[in-house]
Amino acid sequence: MKKSLKTKFVVMTFICVLLAAISMGAVSLISSRLVVDKNSRSIITLTASKNAQSINTIMTSIEQSVKIARTYAENMFTSIDDYRYNEYSLGEYLSDIETLLENAAKNTPGAISTYIRFAPEFELPLEGCLLVYNENGDPNPPDEYSEEEPSTEPGFYPHSMTDISKLSVQKDSMWYFAPKMTGKPQWIDPYVDSNRAENTQIISYVMPVMKGGNFIGVIGMDIDMKLVISTIDSVKAYDTGFAYLCNEKAELIYHKNYPRGISNENFKSFFGVDRETLINANPDDIVSAPTTDGGQRMLSVQRLANGMILVLTIPNEEIEADRNALMGQIGLILFIVLGVTFIVTMETVTFLFKPIKHLTEVSKQIASGDLDVEIVCKSKDEIGTLADSFRTTVGELKRFISKINKQAFTDAATGAGNKAAYAEAIKRAEIVAKHPGSGYAVIVMDINYLKMYNDRHGHEFGDMLISDASEIIHRIFADYEIFRIGGDEFVCIMLNPESDICEKLKAEFKAAVDKFNEGSTRYELGLHIAIGYSEYKGSDSHETYADVFARADKDMYYDKIEIKKNITMPEGYVDDRTVN
């Protein structure tokens, strides 16, 4: 039977639309799945990493405080014989150490007690000292010879000490035996502090005090476990995601649903993952684990500074909710498109030929990855609905792609623009400079002594320096674009800046750095950031962005030299560079 031209045309048109719609739908589904999955994994990892860093900041602060106190204690200690028969000299020595420990504890977030204890085998006339935080003031009875009343101010006050000679090697005494047996600094797993009436659970960081290669005692600091628990309880991801804490052997320390803990034998049955997997997991890994109700959970495992393991756990159904919703929308749109196209093509093939062809071409462009398409359709019928569906799909894809692009142009550590964003900003500045009367300014900032801090204290300490510097930079230059173009170098680009604004902001920046150093003892040399700026001289000068940047960089270089004139490097440290 011979088919009419209309029938052939309808069939051909419908087949073309069908193929185009399927292609577009397939590309949309695949792209959306990849984008949402990648975004979800990033959210999980970044959430876990951010909260691990919050806890690590506390741990690092305590480590630095104890390290400084231990160094002082070892340097000032003369010999066992000098103190064994001279209680006065030992008392003077302990008084200095007590003052140092008190100041360190006051400036260490979360610290609730600090101490130095001598090994009992040396039979020194004084055992050491223990300072415990008391919010009600000095709990010790007044000296009968003193006319002063005990202080009622919250602070660290002397406390009676445990008799070390009667201790055995067990969980609540590892603060003494662990550093003694290993000769190394130790983080002690949470235990109950018997020196407190409420039996507070604490985490301790202790270091052995050595003299002439001999162990003479320990020095340490404690933090309230409630501080760590509150941080863990504040972790939120999606709707019901939460975190729990294990020690370095992946034994459960804290879980909001199991306040009394669980046995190691039941660990996998409760959490769906064995302890070895948690121990061996990398920070960027996403671990899948079954749940007791037959579902699946995603885990992000982060190792803390003290060796403990922070685990963020989120149900798969929550992670996949956005992806499934988007895929459902795309599938529904595809179904509607096919149905409407078939009906409208059969009824009004002539009228619909042109818009259908247009939509077919649009779908091909979208399928090839070109989302900057213009969908032109003035009709108010089903073809108009089809066009709206395409617009919705393109809008959704653009939104997700825009979100990913934003991440690609941001430095994750500081929140500033990265090198890719910086390159785009340079192009914008050069375009602006082409217009008469328009211009731009470049401000260059460089963090001093980052290499020295990294060499002496490690890169985690250097990262903390970068974070503090970045906070000041963002606060002062919040109204302008900021970029991190190197490990310690930042750039701010101002388009059409106001007169004298650069000098004004430079002064504010210097004042902000000085204020930070006045209120912080975190860095031994202080936080120092060299700054310089330069402004575009106008289109008549024919200068390039590189010329403006070079002047700003040179200005910053001179500022760096001025800063170094007033800084004395730590004894024994050699800076092999002329300017750092």
C-alpha positions as CSV (number, residue, x, y, z in Angstrom):
1,M,0.0,0.0,0.0
2,K,1.4,3.3,-1.1
3,K,1.8,5.8,1.7
4,S,1.1,9.5,1.2
5,L,3.7,12.1,1.3
6,K,2.1,13.5,4.4
7,T,2.4,10.1,6.2
8,K,6.0,9.7,5.1
9,F,6.8,13.2,6.2
10,V,5.1,12.7,9.6
11,V,7.0,9.5,10.1
12,M,10.3,11.0,9.1
13,T,9.8,14.1,11.2
14,F,8.8,12.0,14.2
15,I,11.8,9.7,13.8
16,C,14.1,12.7,13.7
17,V,12.6,14.3,16.7
18,L,12.7,11.0,18.5
19,L,16.3,10.4,17.8
20,A,17.2,14.0,18.8
21,A,15.2,13.8,22.0
22,I,16.8,10.4,23.0
23,S,20.3,11.8,22.3
24,M,19.6,14.9,24.3
25,G,18.1,12.9,27.1
26,A,21.0,10.4,27.2
27,V,23.6,13.2,27.3
28,S,21.6,15.1,29.9
29,L,21.1,12.0,32.1
30,I,24.8,11.0,31.9
31,S,26.1,14.5,32.4
32,S,23.8,15.2,35.4
33,R,24.7,11.9,37.0
34,L,28.4,12.6,36.7
35,V,28.1,16.2,37.9
36,V,25.9,15.4,40.9
37,D,28.0,12.4,41.9
38,K,31.2,14.4,41.7
39,N,29.6,17.3,43.6
40,S,28.2,15.0,46.3
41,R,31.6,13.4,46.9
42,S,33.2,16.8,47.1
43,I,30.7,17.9,49.7
44,I,31.2,14.8,51.8
45,T,35.0,15.1,51.7
46,L,35.1,18.8,52.3
47,T,32.7,18.6,55.2
48,A,34.7,15.9,56.9
49,S,38.0,17.7,56.1
50,K,36.7,21.0,57.5
51,N,35.5,19.5,60.8
52,A,38.7,17.4,61.1
53,Q,40.7,20.7,60.6
54,S,38.7,22.3,63.4
55,I,39.7,19.5,65.8
56,N,43.2,19.5,64.5
57,T,43.5,23.2,65.2
58,I,42.8,22.5,68.9
59,M,45.3,19.6,68.9
60,T,48.1,21.6,67.1
61,S,47.7,24.5,69.6
62,I,48.1,22.2,72.5
63,E,51.1,20.4,70.9
64,Q,52.9,23.8,70.4
65,S,52.2,24.9,73.9
66,V,53.5,21.7,75.5
67,K,56.5,21.7,73.2
68,I,57.5,25.2,74.2
69,A,57.0,24.4,77.9
70,R,59.1,21.2,77.6
71,T,61.9,23.0,75.8
72,Y,62.0,25.6,78.6
73,A,61.8,22.9,81.3
74,E,64.7,20.9,79.9
75,N,66.9,24.0,79.3
76,M,66.4,25.3,82.8
77,F,66.9,22.0,84.6
78,T,70.5,21.7,85.8
79,S,70.9,18.2,87.4
80,I,69.2,15.8,89.7
81,D,71.8,16.3,92.4
82,D,71.3,20.0,92.3
83,Y,67.7,19.7,93.3
84,R,67.6,16.5,95.3
85,Y,69.0,18.2,98.4
86,N,67.8,21.8,97.7
87,E,64.1,22.2,98.0
88,Y,64.4,26.0,97.6
89,S,66.1,25.8,94.2
90,L,63.7,23.2,93.0
91,G,60.8,25.4,94.2
92,E,62.2,28.3,92.3
93,Y,62.5,26.2,89.2
94,L,58.9,24.9,89.6
95,S,57.6,28.4,90.1
96,D,59.0,29.5,86.7
97,I,57.6,26.4,85.0
98,E,54.2,26.9,86.7
99,T,54.0,30.4,85.4
100,L,54.9,29.3,81.9
101,L,52.4,26.4,82.0
102,E,49.6,28.8,83.3
103,N,50.2,31.3,80.5
104,A,50.3,28.5,77.9
105,A,47.1,27.0,79.2
106,K,45.3,30.3,79.2
107,N,46.2,30.8,75.6
108,T,45.3,27.3,74.5
109,P,41.7,26.7,73.5
110,G,40.1,23.8,75.3
111,A,42.9,23.4,77.9
112,I,41.5,22.5,81.4
113,S,44.7,21.4,83.2
114,T,48.5,21.3,82.7
115,Y,51.3,19.8,84.7
116,I,54.9,18.7,85.1
117,R,55.7,15.6,87.1
118,F,59.1,14.2,88.2
119,A,59.9,10.5,88.2
120,P,59.5,9.2,91.8
121,E,62.7,7.2,91.6
122,F,64.8,10.3,91.9
123,E,63.2,11.2,95.3
124,L,63.1,14.9,94.7
125,P,61.7,17.0,97.5
126,L,58.9,18.2,95.3
127,E,56.9,16.0,93.0
128,G,56.1,18.7,90.4
129,C,53.0,20.9,89.9
130,L,49.5,20.5,88.6
131,L,47.3,23.4,87.5
132,V,43.6,22.8,87.0
133,Y,41.0,25.3,85.6
134,N,38.4,26.3,88.1
135,E,35.7,28.7,87.0
136,N,34.9,29.6,90.7
137,G,38.4,30.8,91.5
138,D,41.1,29.5,93.7
139,P,39.8,26.4,95.5
140,N,42.8,26.1,97.8
141,P,42.4,27.2,101.5
142,P,44.1,30.5,102.3
143,D,47.6,30.6,103.8
144,E,47.3,31.3,107.5
145,Y,50.1,33.8,107.2
146,S,48.6,35.6,104.3
147,E,46.3,38.6,104.6
148,E,45.0,38.2,101.0
149,E,41.7,36.4,100.3
150,P,41.8,33.6,97.7
151,S,41.1,34.8,94.2
152,T,37.5,34.3,92.9
153,E,38.5,34.9,89.3
154,P,38.2,31.9,86.9
155,G,41.6,30.5,86.1
156,F,44.2,27.8,86.5
157,Y,45.1,27.0,90.2
158,P,47.3,24.5,91.9
159,H,45.8,21.1,92.6
160,S,46.8,18.1,94.6
161,M,48.6,15.4,92.6
162,T,48.3,11.7,92.2
163,D,51.0,9.6,93.9
164,I,52.9,8.3,90.8
165,S,54.8,5.6,92.8
166,K,51.5,3.9,93.5
167,L,50.3,3.9,89.8
168,S,50.3,0.8,87.6
169,V,50.3,0.7,83.8
170,Q,46.6,1.1,82.9
171,K,44.4,3.4,80.8
172,D,44.1,6.3,83.3
173,S,47.8,6.4,84.0
174,M,49.2,6.2,80.5
175,W,49.7,10.0,80.7
176,Y,52.8,9.1,82.7
177,F,53.9,5.7,81.5
178,A,53.4,6.1,77.7
179,P,56.0,8.9,77.3
180,K,58.3,7.3,79.8
181,M,58.3,3.9,78.0
182,T,58.6,5.3,74.5
183,G,60.7,8.4,75.1
184,K,58.4,10.2,72.6
185,P,55.5,12.7,72.8
186,Q,52.2,10.9,73.1
187,W,48.4,11.7,72.6
188,I,46.6,9.6,75.2
189,D,43.1,8.2,74.4
190,P,40.2,9.7,76.4
191,Y,40.2,8.6,80.0
192,V,38.5,9.8,83.2
193,D,40.4,12.4,85.2
194,S,40.4,11.3,88.9
195,N,41.6,14.8,89.9
196,R,38.1,16.2,89.3
197,A,35.1,15.5,91.4
198,E,32.8,15.2,88.4
199,N,35.2,12.6,86.8
200,T,35.7,14.6,83.6
201,Q,36.7,12.6,80.6
202,I,39.8,14.2,79.0
203,I,42.4,13.8,76.3
204,S,46.0,14.4,77.2
205,Y,49.1,15.4,75.2
206,V,52.3,14.6,77.1
207,M,56.0,14.8,76.4
208,P,59.0,13.2,78.2
209,V,61.3,15.6,80.0
210,M,64.9,14.5,79.3
211,K,68.3,15.7,80.6
212,G,71.5,14.2,79.4
213,G,69.7,11.4,77.8
214,N,67.9,10.4,81.0
215,F,64.2,10.5,81.7
216,I,63.4,12.9,84.6
217,G,59.6,13.3,84.2
218,V,56.7,14.3,82.0
219,I,55.1,17.6,81.0
220,G,51.6,17.8,79.5
221,M,48.3,19.4,79.0
222,D,44.7,18.1,79.1
223,I,41.6,19.2,77.1
224,D,38.0,18.4,78.1
225,M,36.6,15.6,75.8
226,K,33.3,17.6,75.8
227,L,35.0,20.2,73.5
228,V,35.8,17.4,70.9
229,I,32.3,15.9,71.3
230,S,30.6,19.2,70.8
231,T,32.6,19.7,67.6
232,I,31.6,16.2,66.4
233,D,27.9,16.7,67.3
234,S,27.9,19.9,65.3
235,V,28.9,18.2,62.1
236,K,26.0,18.3,59.7
237,A,25.8,16.9,56.2
238,Y,22.6,16.6,54.1
239,D,19.6,15.8,56.4
240,T,20.8,13.1,58.7
241,G,24.6,12.8,58.1
242,F,26.7,12.8,61.2
243,A,30.2,12.0,62.5
244,Y,31.7,9.6,65.0
245,L,35.2,9.2,66.5
246,C,37.6,6.3,66.8
247,N,41.1,6.0,68.2
248,E,44.1,5.2,65.9
249,K,43.3,1.5,66.1
250,A,39.7,2.2,64.9
251,E,38.2,1.4,68.3
252,L,35.1,3.4,68.9
253,I,35.6,6.4,71.2
254,Y,32.4,8.4,70.7
255,H,29.2,7.8,68.7
256,K,26.0,9.7,69.6
257,N,23.9,6.6,69.2
258,Y,26.2,4.4,71.3
259,P,27.2,6.5,74.3
260,R,28.6,3.4,76.1
261,G,30.5,2.2,73.1
262,I,30.6,-1.2,71.4
263,S,32.9,-4.1,71.5
264,N,35.5,-4.5,68.7
265,E,33.9,-7.8,67.7
266,N,30.6,-6.1,66.9
267,F,32.2,-3.1,65.1
268,K,31.6,-4.3,61.6
269,S,28.1,-5.6,62.3
270,F,27.1,-2.2,63.6
271,F,28.8,0.1,61.1
272,G,29.1,-2.1,58.0
273,V,32.9,-1.6,57.7
274,D,35.8,-3.3,59.3
275,R,38.3,-1.4,61.4
276,E,41.2,-2.2,59.0
277,T,39.4,-0.3,56.2
278,L,39.1,2.8,58.4
279,I,42.8,2.6,59.5
280,N,44.0,2.3,55.8
281,A,41.6,4.8,54.3
282,N,43.0,8.0,52.6
283,P,41.5,11.4,53.2
284,D,40.1,11.6,49.7
285,D,38.5,8.1,49.7
286,I,34.8,7.6,49.9
287,V,34.0,4.2,51.5
288,S,30.7,2.5,50.9
289,A,29.2,0.5,53.8
290,P,25.9,-1.4,54.2
291,T,23.4,-0.5,56.9
292,T,21.5,-2.7,59.3
293,D,18.3,-2.1,57.4
294,G,19.7,-3.2,54.0
295,G,20.6,0.2,52.7
296,Q,24.0,1.8,51.9
297,R,26.0,4.6,53.5
298,M,28.9,6.7,52.3
299,L,31.8,7.3,54.7
300,S,34.6,9.9,54.6
301,V,37.5,9.0,56.9
302,Q,39.8,11.7,58.2
303,R,42.9,11.1,60.3
304,L,43.3,13.7,63.1
305,A,46.6,15.2,64.3
306,N,46.6,13.0,67.4
307,G,46.1,9.8,65.4
308,M,42.3,9.5,66.1
309,I,39.9,8.8,63.2
310,L,36.9,11.1,62.4
311,V,34.3,9.3,60.3
312,L,31.5,11.2,58.5
313,T,28.6,8.9,57.5
314,I,25.7,9.8,55.2
315,P,22.9,7.5,53.9
316,N,23.1,6.9,50.1
317,E,19.5,7.8,49.6
318,E,20.1,11.3,50.8
319,I,23.2,11.7,48.6
320,E,21.3,10.4,45.6
321,A,18.1,12.4,46.2
322,D,19.2,15.4,44.1
323,R,20.5,13.2,41.3
324,N,17.4,11.1,41.2
325,A,15.2,14.2,41.3
326,L,17.1,15.8,38.4
327,M,17.1,12.5,36.4
328,G,13.3,12.2,37.1
329,Q,12.8,15.7,35.8
330,I,14.8,15.0,32.7
331,G,13.0,11.7,32.1
332,L,9.6,13.4,32.6
333,I,10.5,16.2,30.3
334,L,11.7,13.7,27.7
335,F,8.4,11.7,28.0
336,I,6.4,14.9,27.6
337,V,8.5,16.0,24.6
338,L,7.9,12.7,22.8
339,G,4.2,12.6,23.5
340,V,3.6,16.2,22.5
341,T,5.8,15.9,19.4
342,F,3.9,12.9,18.2
343,I,0.4,14.4,18.6
344,V,1.3,17.8,17.2
345,T,3.2,16.3,14.3
346,M,0.2,14.2,13.3
347,E,-2.2,17.1,13.5
348,T,-0.3,20.1,12.0
349,V,2.7,18.8,10.2
350,T,3.0,21.8,7.9
351,F,2.7,24.4,10.6
352,L,5.1,22.5,12.9
353,F,7.8,21.7,10.3
354,K,9.9,24.8,11.0
355,P,9.8,24.9,14.8
356,I,10.4,21.1,14.9
357,K,13.5,21.5,12.7
358,H,14.6,24.3,15.0
359,L,14.2,22.2,18.1
360,T,16.0,19.3,16.5
361,E,19.0,21.5,15.8
362,V,18.9,22.8,19.3
363,S,18.8,19.3,20.8
364,K,21.9,18.4,18.7
365,Q,23.7,21.4,20.0
366,I,22.9,20.5,23.6
367,A,23.9,16.9,23.0
368,S,27.3,18.1,21.7
369,G,27.7,20.1,24.9
370,D,26.8,23.6,23.6
371,L,24.4,25.1,26.1
372,D,24.6,28.7,24.9
373,V,21.7,28.1,22.5
374,E,18.8,30.4,21.7
375,I,15.4,28.7,21.7
376,V,13.1,30.7,19.5
377,C,9.4,29.7,19.6
378,K,6.5,32.1,19.7
379,S,3.7,29.6,19.5
380,K,1.5,29.0,22.5
381,D,0.7,25.3,21.8
382,E,2.4,22.1,22.6
383,I,5.5,23.1,20.6
384,G,5.8,26.1,22.9
385,T,5.6,23.7,25.9
386,L,8.4,21.6,24.2
387,A,10.5,24.7,23.8
388,D,10.0,25.6,27.5
389,S,11.0,22.1,28.5
390,F,14.3,22.5,26.6
391,R,14.9,25.8,28.3
392,T,14.3,24.2,31.7
393,T,16.7,21.4,30.9
394,V,19.4,23.8,29.6
395,G,18.9,26.0,32.7
396,E,19.3,23.1,35.0
397,L,22.5,21.9,33.3
398,K,23.9,25.4,33.2
399,R,23.2,25.8,36.9
400,F,25.1,22.6,37.8
401,I,28.0,23.3,35.4
402,S,28.2,26.9,36.8
403,K,28.5,25.4,40.3
404,I,31.4,23.1,39.2
405,N,33.1,26.0,37.3
406,K,33.0,28.1,40.4
407,Q,34.8,25.4,42.4
408,A,37.4,25.2,39.6
409,F,38.2,28.9,40.0
410,T,38.5,29.0,43.8
411,D,41.5,28.1,45.9
412,A,40.1,25.5,48.4
413,A,42.5,26.4,51.2
414,T,41.8,30.2,51.4
415,G,38.6,30.9,49.5
416,A,40.5,33.3,47.2
417,G,40.5,33.0,43.4
418,N,43.0,30.5,42.0
419,K,45.4,31.0,39.1
420,A,42.8,30.2,36.6
421,A,40.5,32.9,38.0
422,Y,43.5,35.3,38.2
423,A,44.2,34.8,34.5
424,E,40.6,35.7,33.7
425,A,40.8,38.8,35.9
426,I,43.9,40.0,34.1
427,K,42.0,39.8,30.8
428,R,39.1,41.9,32.3
429,A,41.5,44.5,33.6
430,E,43.2,44.9,30.2
431,I,39.8,45.2,28.5
432,V,38.8,48.0,31.0
433,A,42.1,49.7,30.4
434,K,41.4,50.2,26.7
435,H,38.5,52.6,27.5
436,P,39.6,56.3,28.0
437,G,39.3,57.4,31.6
438,S,39.2,53.8,32.9
439,G,41.9,51.9,34.7
440,Y,42.8,49.5,37.4
441,A,45.1,49.0,40.4
442,V,47.1,46.0,41.5
443,I,48.0,45.2,45.1
444,V,50.5,42.4,45.8
445,M,50.9,40.8,49.2
446,D,53.4,38.2,50.3
447,I,53.5,36.3,53.6
448,N,56.9,36.6,55.3
449,Y,58.7,33.6,57.0
450,L,56.4,30.9,55.7
451,K,59.4,28.8,54.7
452,M,60.9,29.2,58.2
453,Y,57.7,28.2,59.9
454,N,57.3,25.2,57.6
455,D,61.0,24.1,58.3
456,R,60.7,24.5,62.0
457,H,57.1,23.5,62.8
458,G,55.8,21.6,59.8
459,H,53.5,22.4,56.9
460,E,50.4,22.1,59.1
461,F,51.7,25.1,61.1
462,G,52.5,26.9,57.8
463,D,48.9,26.2,56.6
464,M,47.6,27.8,59.8
465,L,49.8,30.9,59.1
466,I,48.4,31.1,55.5
467,S,44.8,30.8,56.9
468,D,45.4,33.7,59.4
469,A,46.9,35.9,56.7
470,S,44.1,35.1,54.3
471,E,41.5,36.1,56.9
472,I,43.1,39.5,57.2
473,I,43.4,39.9,53.5
474,H,39.8,39.0,52.8
475,R,38.6,41.3,55.6
476,I,40.4,44.4,54.4
477,F,39.9,43.8,50.6
478,A,36.4,42.3,50.9
479,D,35.0,44.7,48.2
480,Y,37.6,43.6,45.6
481,E,38.8,40.5,43.7
482,I,41.4,38.6,45.7
483,F,43.6,35.8,44.2
484,R,46.2,33.4,45.6
485,I,48.8,33.1,42.9
486,G,51.5,31.2,44.9
487,G,52.0,29.4,48.2
488,D,52.4,32.7,50.1
489,E,51.5,35.3,47.5
490,F,48.1,37.1,47.0
491,V,47.0,39.7,44.5
492,C,44.1,42.1,44.6
493,I,42.8,43.7,41.4
494,M,40.7,46.9,41.6
495,L,38.8,48.1,38.5
496,N,38.4,51.8,38.2
497,P,39.6,52.4,41.8
498,E,38.9,55.6,43.7
499,S,41.6,58.2,44.2
500,D,44.0,57.3,47.1
501,I,42.1,54.1,47.9
502,C,45.2,51.9,47.6
503,E,47.2,53.9,50.1
504,K,44.2,54.0,52.5
505,L,43.6,50.2,52.3
506,K,47.4,49.6,52.7
507,A,47.3,51.6,55.9
508,E,44.3,49.7,57.1
509,F,46.0,46.4,56.2
510,K,49.1,47.2,58.1
511,A,47.0,48.2,61.1
512,A,45.1,45.0,61.0
513,V,48.3,42.9,60.9
514,D,49.7,44.9,63.8
515,K,46.5,44.3,65.8
516,F,46.6,40.6,65.1
517,N,50.2,40.4,66.4
518,E,49.3,42.4,69.6
519,G,46.6,39.8,70.5
520,S,48.4,36.6,69.4
521,T,51.5,34.7,70.6
522,R,50.9,31.9,68.1
523,Y,53.9,32.8,65.9
524,E,57.3,33.3,67.4
525,L,58.3,36.1,64.9
526,G,54.7,37.3,64.6
527,L,52.6,37.4,61.4
528,H,54.2,39.6,58.8
529,I,52.8,40.3,55.3
530,A,54.6,42.6,52.9
531,I,52.4,44.7,50.6
532,G,52.9,46.9,47.6
533,Y,50.6,48.4,44.9
534,S,50.7,50.2,41.6
535,E,48.0,51.8,39.4
536,Y,47.6,51.8,35.7
537,K,48.9,55.0,34.2
538,G,46.3,55.3,31.4
539,S,45.9,54.3,27.8
540,D,48.4,56.8,26.7
541,S,51.2,55.1,28.5
542,H,50.8,51.9,26.4
543,E,51.8,49.8,29.4
544,T,50.6,46.2,29.9
545,Y,49.3,44.5,33.0
546,A,52.7,42.9,33.4
547,D,54.2,46.4,33.8
548,V,51.7,47.4,36.5
549,F,52.2,44.1,38.3
550,A,56.0,44.5,38.2
551,R,55.8,47.9,39.9
552,A,53.5,46.6,42.5
553,D,55.7,43.6,43.1
554,K,58.7,45.9,43.4
555,D,56.9,48.1,45.9
556,M,56.0,45.0,47.9
557,Y,59.7,43.9,47.7
558,Y,60.8,47.1,49.4
559,D,58.2,46.7,52.1
560,K,59.5,43.1,52.7
561,I,63.0,44.5,53.2
562,E,61.7,47.1,55.7
563,I,59.9,44.4,57.7
564,K,63.0,42.2,57.8
565,K,65.1,45.0,59.3
566,N,63.2,44.8,62.5
567,I,63.0,41.0,62.8
568,T,65.6,38.7,64.4
569,M,65.6,35.2,63.0
570,P,65.6,32.3,65.6
571,E,68.9,31.2,66.8
572,G,70.4,28.4,64.7
573,Y,68.0,28.9,61.7
574,V,69.7,29.9,58.4
575,D,67.6,31.6,55.8
576,D,69.4,30.7,52.5
577,R,67.3,33.3,50.5
578,T,67.9,37.0,50.4
579,V,64.1,37.8,50.6
580,N,61.5,35.3,51.8
